[in-house]
Amino acid sequence: MNKIYKIGMVLSLCLISFFTFSQNVEDIIKKHIDAHGGAKKIAAIQTMKITGKFTAFSEVDDYTAFKRNDGSYYADLRLDKYKVFEAFDGKNGWTIDPWQEIDFPRQLNKTEVGVMMQKADMVTPFHKYKEKGYKVEYLGEKEVDGEKVFALKLIRNNMQEEIWYLNTETYLEFKCESQWVDFAWPSPCETYFDDFRKVNGVLFPFYVERTFSIRNRILEIEKIKINTEFDNSKLVLKRNPEMEKLAFLGGKWSVLVKAMTRRGTFMQIDSVSSMISSIYDQNMLTEHISYERMFPMDRVFTFTYNSWTKKYRLAAYNSFGSNHEVFEGDFVEDKLVFELVNIAKEETQYRFVKFEFSEMTDTGFVLEKQESKDGAEWMARDRFEYTRINIWSFD
């Protein structure tokens, strides 16, 4: 009987401890949210525009960011001499960051996504944290940098862990320890919050200082505008500007297929249709066309732009012979010319091959395949005359 009684007492104490612990966490979070202005006022914020000054590499410059309550975020800022743009839709994002010698839009890696989740927080990550799939653990009262704080571990829905320290008197955030990025690599980070001011009845930190690796970043907010316009188009990964120049290729086409005769004139050998469309965030165009040139042929083209060589790339596959060749080129006056890269002499009697696009308009274009033995004198072999069937654009 005594044994059963003792077991009962232990279970009771565990349950009391559990409910007290849970109550402490929820009480702290509620007081934290109330300190910011209350759940109702925070929920009334749909969007916000933040402007101020951003300090990096000891240089101060303008800062503008937009946030929406679904976790979306985009911002313009400057890191020393380079302008940086970043955007996040709540799950995925992209950036243009010349500091990494990448001057074109690229997708965010997993660590950067975690950083964007932090940047996208509207007021506090603890507001409706359960609805977001977040978890919170209470780590007890501590003293951090001379401040008495409640320590809370926040686990986001991507399993990213952060330690938040809330002032025991104000219940406002004092410090956060999290994962940040330094040149796209993970780096431990400490963030401090200060200078809290009310906007529409909600309290925001107007001073945010962040230290990671050997970096120090300071955001000094000057103005927060509530429920302003939010440009959804900013969230879409921008295509490489050079690919815009290939927009004329996109669409459904009627194609006359012609071959060069021994008389030196073109003869029509087939009439087919073709579709050229974009894939991979609109930074690649692809075409699959089937026709007969004595024998049935399937040809697949992919068009891209190589940001390192500053040249367009055309990868061409021909099912007859299973040939897959790579061409590189650019616009030359009023033509788009691709020449074969690294052809082996023994593969063909012609050492040089190129594709030449000409007569490029909104309604059509001409593609010729040309060959040469010396790269000086060229002979047209095949001609494809494209006439547009439908209207198409990247958007």
C-alpha positions as CSV (number, residue, x, y, z in Angstrom):
1,M,0.0,0.0,0.0
2,N,2.8,2.4,0.9
3,K,4.5,1.5,-2.4
4,I,1.4,2.4,-4.3
5,Y,1.0,5.6,-2.3
6,K,4.6,6.6,-3.1
7,I,4.1,5.9,-6.8
8,G,0.9,8.0,-6.8
9,M,2.7,10.8,-5.1
10,V,5.5,10.8,-7.6
11,L,3.1,10.8,-10.5
12,S,1.1,13.6,-8.9
13,L,4.2,15.7,-8.5
14,C,5.3,15.0,-12.1
15,L,1.8,16.1,-13.4
16,I,1.9,19.2,-11.2
17,S,5.4,20.0,-12.4
18,F,4.3,19.4,-16.0
19,F,1.3,21.7,-15.8
20,T,3.3,24.4,-13.9
21,F,6.0,24.2,-16.6
22,S,3.4,24.5,-19.4
23,Q,1.6,27.3,-17.6
24,N,4.9,29.2,-17.1
25,V,5.7,29.0,-20.8
26,E,2.2,30.1,-21.9
27,D,2.1,32.8,-19.2
28,I,5.5,34.2,-20.4
29,I,4.5,34.1,-24.0
30,K,1.2,35.8,-23.3
31,K,2.8,38.5,-21.3
32,H,5.4,38.9,-24.1
33,I,2.7,39.3,-26.7
34,D,0.8,41.7,-24.4
35,A,3.9,43.7,-23.9
36,H,4.1,44.2,-27.7
37,G,0.5,45.5,-27.8
38,G,-1.6,42.3,-27.6
39,A,-2.6,39.5,-29.9
40,K,-5.5,41.5,-31.4
41,K,-3.4,44.5,-32.5
42,I,-0.7,42.3,-33.8
43,A,-3.2,40.2,-35.8
44,A,-4.5,43.4,-37.4
45,I,-1.2,44.0,-39.1
46,Q,-1.4,42.5,-42.6
47,T,1.7,44.2,-44.1
48,M,4.4,46.6,-43.2
49,K,7.0,48.7,-44.8
50,I,10.2,49.4,-42.9
51,T,12.7,52.1,-43.7
52,G,15.8,53.2,-42.0
53,K,19.6,53.0,-42.0
54,F,21.7,49.8,-42.3
55,T,25.3,49.7,-41.2
56,A,27.7,47.1,-42.6
57,F,31.4,47.2,-43.1
58,S,31.4,50.5,-41.2
59,E,29.3,52.0,-44.0
60,V,25.8,53.4,-43.4
61,D,23.2,53.3,-46.1
62,D,19.5,53.3,-46.8
63,Y,17.4,50.2,-45.9
64,T,13.9,49.3,-47.1
65,A,12.0,46.1,-46.3
66,F,8.4,44.9,-46.8
67,K,6.8,42.1,-44.8
68,R,3.4,40.3,-44.9
69,N,1.7,38.2,-42.2
70,D,2.0,35.0,-44.3
71,G,5.8,35.0,-43.8
72,S,6.6,36.8,-47.1
73,Y,9.4,39.4,-47.1
74,Y,11.6,41.3,-49.5
75,A,14.3,44.0,-48.9
76,D,16.7,46.4,-50.6
77,L,19.9,47.1,-48.8
78,R,23.5,47.9,-49.5
79,L,26.6,46.1,-48.2
80,D,29.4,48.6,-48.7
81,K,29.6,49.3,-52.4
82,Y,27.2,46.6,-53.5
83,K,23.4,46.7,-53.6
84,V,21.7,43.5,-52.4
85,F,18.2,42.4,-53.0
86,E,16.5,39.5,-51.2
87,A,13.0,38.0,-51.3
88,F,11.2,35.2,-49.5
89,D,7.6,33.8,-49.9
90,G,7.5,32.0,-46.6
91,K,9.0,28.8,-48.0
92,N,11.5,29.6,-50.7
93,G,13.4,32.7,-51.8
94,W,16.0,34.3,-54.0
95,T,18.7,37.0,-53.8
96,I,21.0,39.1,-55.9
97,D,24.3,39.3,-53.9
98,P,27.3,40.7,-55.8
99,W,29.4,40.2,-52.7
100,Q,29.6,36.6,-53.7
101,E,30.5,37.7,-57.2
102,I,27.1,36.6,-58.4
103,D,25.4,39.4,-60.1
104,F,22.3,37.5,-61.2
105,P,19.3,36.1,-59.3
106,R,19.9,32.8,-57.5
107,Q,17.8,30.6,-55.1
108,L,18.4,30.6,-51.4
109,N,20.1,27.6,-49.7
110,K,18.6,25.9,-46.7
111,T,20.5,28.0,-44.1
112,E,19.5,31.2,-45.9
113,V,15.9,30.1,-45.9
114,G,16.2,29.8,-42.1
115,V,17.6,33.4,-42.0
116,M,14.7,34.7,-44.1
117,M,12.2,33.1,-41.7
118,Q,13.8,35.2,-39.0
119,K,13.8,38.4,-41.1
120,A,10.2,37.8,-42.1
121,D,8.9,37.8,-38.5
122,M,6.2,40.5,-38.3
123,V,6.5,41.5,-34.6
124,T,7.5,38.4,-32.7
125,P,7.8,34.7,-33.7
126,F,5.8,33.7,-30.6
127,H,2.6,35.2,-31.9
128,K,0.4,32.3,-33.0
129,Y,3.5,30.0,-32.8
130,K,1.4,26.8,-32.5
131,E,-0.5,27.6,-35.7
132,K,2.8,28.0,-37.5
133,G,3.9,24.6,-36.3
134,Y,6.6,26.0,-34.0
135,K,7.5,24.5,-30.6
136,V,8.7,26.3,-27.5
137,E,10.7,25.0,-24.5
138,Y,11.2,26.9,-21.3
139,L,14.9,26.9,-20.2
140,G,14.4,28.8,-17.0
141,E,15.4,32.2,-15.6
142,K,19.0,33.3,-16.4
143,E,21.2,36.3,-16.3
144,V,22.6,37.3,-19.7
145,D,24.9,40.2,-20.3
146,G,23.8,41.7,-17.0
147,E,20.1,41.3,-17.8
148,K,17.7,39.0,-15.9
149,V,15.8,37.1,-18.6
150,F,13.5,34.2,-19.3
151,A,15.2,31.8,-21.7
152,L,12.9,30.2,-24.3
153,K,14.0,27.7,-27.0
154,L,12.0,28.3,-30.2
155,I,12.0,25.4,-32.7
156,R,10.6,26.5,-36.1
157,N,8.8,24.3,-38.5
158,N,12.0,23.7,-40.4
159,M,13.5,22.4,-37.2
160,Q,15.7,25.5,-36.8
161,E,16.4,26.2,-33.2
162,E,16.8,29.6,-31.6
163,I,17.2,30.8,-28.0
164,W,15.3,33.9,-27.1
165,Y,15.9,35.9,-24.0
166,L,13.0,38.0,-22.7
167,N,13.5,40.6,-20.0
168,T,11.8,39.4,-16.8
169,E,10.3,42.9,-16.1
170,T,9.2,44.1,-19.5
171,Y,8.8,40.7,-21.2
172,L,10.2,42.2,-24.4
173,E,13.0,40.4,-26.3
174,F,16.5,41.4,-25.2
175,K,18.6,38.9,-27.2
176,C,18.3,36.0,-29.6
177,E,20.9,33.3,-30.4
178,S,20.3,31.7,-33.8
179,Q,21.9,30.5,-37.0
180,W,22.8,33.1,-39.6
181,V,24.8,33.1,-42.8
182,D,28.1,34.5,-43.8
183,F,28.7,34.4,-47.6
184,A,26.0,31.6,-47.7
185,W,27.7,29.5,-45.0
186,P,26.1,28.9,-41.6
187,S,27.4,31.0,-38.8
188,P,26.3,31.4,-35.1
189,C,24.6,34.7,-34.5
190,E,23.7,37.0,-31.6
191,T,21.0,39.6,-32.1
192,Y,20.2,42.4,-29.6
193,F,17.0,44.4,-29.6
194,D,16.5,47.9,-28.2
195,D,14.7,51.3,-28.6
196,F,11.2,50.0,-28.5
197,R,8.6,52.4,-29.9
198,K,4.8,52.1,-30.6
199,V,3.4,52.1,-34.1
200,N,-0.4,51.7,-34.3
201,G,-0.4,50.5,-30.7
202,V,2.2,47.8,-31.3
203,L,5.7,47.9,-29.9
204,F,8.6,47.4,-32.2
205,P,12.4,47.4,-31.6
206,F,13.8,50.3,-33.7
207,Y,17.4,49.3,-33.0
208,V,18.6,45.8,-34.0
209,E,22.2,44.8,-33.7
210,R,23.5,41.5,-35.1
211,T,26.9,39.9,-34.6
212,F,28.0,36.8,-36.5
213,S,31.4,35.4,-37.5
214,I,33.5,38.6,-37.6
215,R,30.6,40.7,-38.9
216,N,28.6,43.3,-37.2
217,R,25.3,44.6,-38.7
218,I,23.1,47.4,-37.3
219,L,19.6,48.3,-38.4
220,E,18.3,51.6,-37.2
221,I,14.6,51.9,-38.1
222,E,13.3,55.4,-38.9
223,K,9.8,54.6,-39.9
224,I,7.3,51.6,-39.9
225,K,4.2,52.0,-42.1
226,I,1.4,49.5,-41.3
227,N,-0.8,47.8,-43.9
228,T,0.8,49.3,-46.9
229,E,1.0,47.9,-50.4
230,F,2.9,44.6,-51.0
231,D,4.3,43.8,-54.4
232,N,3.8,40.1,-55.0
233,S,5.9,40.2,-58.1
234,K,9.0,40.8,-56.0
235,L,8.8,37.3,-54.5
236,V,9.2,35.6,-57.9
237,L,12.7,34.5,-58.8
238,K,13.8,36.9,-61.5
239,R,15.0,35.4,-64.7
240,N,18.4,36.4,-65.9
241,P,18.0,39.7,-67.9
242,E,19.9,38.2,-70.8
243,M,17.2,35.5,-71.2
244,E,14.7,38.3,-71.8
245,K,16.4,38.8,-75.2
246,L,15.4,35.3,-76.1
247,A,11.7,35.9,-75.5
248,F,11.1,36.0,-79.2
249,L,11.7,32.2,-79.3
250,G,8.9,31.3,-77.0
251,G,5.6,30.0,-78.2
252,K,3.9,27.5,-80.5
253,W,5.2,27.5,-84.1
254,S,4.4,26.2,-87.5
255,V,7.7,25.1,-89.0
256,L,8.7,24.5,-92.7
257,V,11.6,22.2,-92.8
258,K,13.9,22.6,-95.8
259,A,17.2,21.0,-96.9
260,M,19.9,22.3,-99.2
261,T,20.0,20.6,-102.6
262,R,23.0,20.0,-104.9
263,R,21.8,22.9,-107.0
264,G,22.4,25.2,-104.1
265,T,18.7,25.9,-103.4
266,F,16.5,24.9,-100.5
267,M,13.8,22.2,-101.0
268,Q,10.9,21.8,-98.5
269,I,11.0,18.3,-97.0
270,D,8.5,18.5,-94.2
271,S,6.0,20.8,-92.4
272,V,5.6,20.3,-88.6
273,S,4.7,22.2,-85.4
274,S,6.9,23.0,-82.5
275,M,6.6,24.4,-79.0
276,I,9.4,26.4,-77.3
277,S,8.7,26.9,-73.6
278,S,10.5,28.0,-70.4
279,I,11.5,25.7,-67.5
280,Y,13.6,26.1,-64.4
281,D,12.4,29.4,-63.2
282,Q,12.3,30.7,-66.8
283,N,16.0,30.7,-67.1
284,M,16.0,27.9,-69.6
285,L,14.1,27.5,-72.9
286,T,13.5,24.1,-74.4
287,E,12.2,22.9,-77.8
288,H,11.3,19.4,-79.0
289,I,10.6,19.1,-82.7
290,S,10.1,16.0,-84.8
291,Y,10.5,15.9,-88.6
292,E,11.8,13.8,-91.4
293,R,15.0,14.5,-93.3
294,M,15.0,11.3,-95.3
295,F,14.8,9.5,-91.9
296,P,12.6,10.4,-88.8
297,M,14.4,12.7,-86.5
298,D,13.7,14.1,-83.0
299,R,15.6,17.3,-82.1
300,V,15.8,18.8,-78.6
301,F,17.2,22.3,-78.1
302,T,17.8,23.9,-74.7
303,F,18.7,27.6,-74.5
304,T,20.5,29.1,-71.5
305,Y,22.8,31.9,-70.6
306,N,26.2,31.3,-69.0
307,S,26.8,34.1,-66.6
308,W,30.4,33.3,-66.2
309,T,31.4,33.3,-69.9
310,K,28.8,36.0,-70.7
311,K,27.6,33.8,-73.7
312,Y,24.4,32.0,-74.6
313,R,24.5,28.2,-74.6
314,L,22.6,26.0,-77.0
315,A,22.6,22.2,-76.2
316,A,21.3,20.3,-79.2
317,Y,20.3,16.6,-79.2
318,N,19.5,14.7,-82.4
319,S,17.9,11.3,-82.0
320,F,19.4,10.2,-85.4
321,G,22.8,9.0,-84.2
322,S,22.1,10.0,-80.6
323,N,24.3,13.1,-81.0
324,H,24.4,15.6,-78.2
325,E,26.4,18.8,-78.9
326,V,27.0,22.1,-77.2
327,F,27.1,25.4,-79.0
328,E,28.0,28.8,-77.6
329,G,27.2,32.2,-79.1
330,D,25.7,35.7,-78.9
331,F,23.9,38.3,-80.9
332,V,25.9,39.5,-83.9
333,E,24.2,42.6,-85.4
334,D,20.7,41.4,-86.3
335,K,21.4,37.6,-85.9
336,L,21.8,35.2,-83.1
337,V,24.8,32.8,-83.9
338,F,25.8,29.7,-82.0
339,E,29.0,27.8,-82.9
340,L,29.9,24.3,-81.9
341,V,32.2,23.9,-78.9
342,N,35.1,21.4,-78.8
343,I,34.2,19.3,-81.9
344,A,36.6,16.4,-82.5
345,K,38.0,16.3,-86.1
346,E,37.3,12.6,-86.6
347,E,33.6,12.9,-85.8
348,T,32.8,14.6,-89.1
349,Q,34.3,15.8,-92.2
350,Y,33.2,19.3,-91.2
351,R,35.2,20.7,-88.3
352,F,32.9,23.7,-87.8
353,V,29.1,23.7,-87.3
354,K,26.9,26.6,-86.3
355,F,23.2,27.5,-85.9
356,E,22.2,30.9,-87.1
357,F,18.9,32.6,-86.2
358,S,17.8,35.5,-88.4
359,E,14.8,37.5,-89.6
360,M,13.7,37.6,-86.0
361,T,10.3,39.3,-85.5
362,D,7.2,38.9,-83.2
363,T,5.7,36.6,-85.8
364,G,8.5,34.4,-86.8
365,F,12.2,33.7,-87.4
366,V,14.5,31.6,-89.5
367,L,17.0,29.0,-88.2
368,E,19.8,27.7,-90.4
369,K,22.3,24.9,-89.7
370,Q,25.6,25.7,-91.4
371,E,28.8,23.7,-91.7
372,S,32.4,24.6,-92.6
373,K,35.7,22.8,-93.1
374,D,37.9,25.8,-92.2
375,G,35.6,28.2,-90.3
376,A,35.9,30.7,-93.0
377,E,33.6,29.5,-95.8
378,W,30.2,28.3,-94.6
379,M,27.5,26.2,-96.3
380,A,23.9,26.1,-95.2
381,R,22.6,22.5,-94.8
382,D,19.1,22.8,-93.2
383,R,16.7,25.7,-92.9
384,F,13.7,25.9,-90.5
385,E,11.2,28.7,-91.1
386,Y,9.1,29.4,-88.0
387,T,5.7,31.1,-88.2
388,R,4.0,31.9,-84.9
389,I,0.7,30.2,-84.0
390,N,0.1,31.7,-80.7
391,I,1.2,34.6,-78.5
392,W,3.6,33.8,-75.7
393,S,5.7,35.5,-73.1
394,F,7.9,34.7,-70.1
395,D,5.3,36.1,-67.7
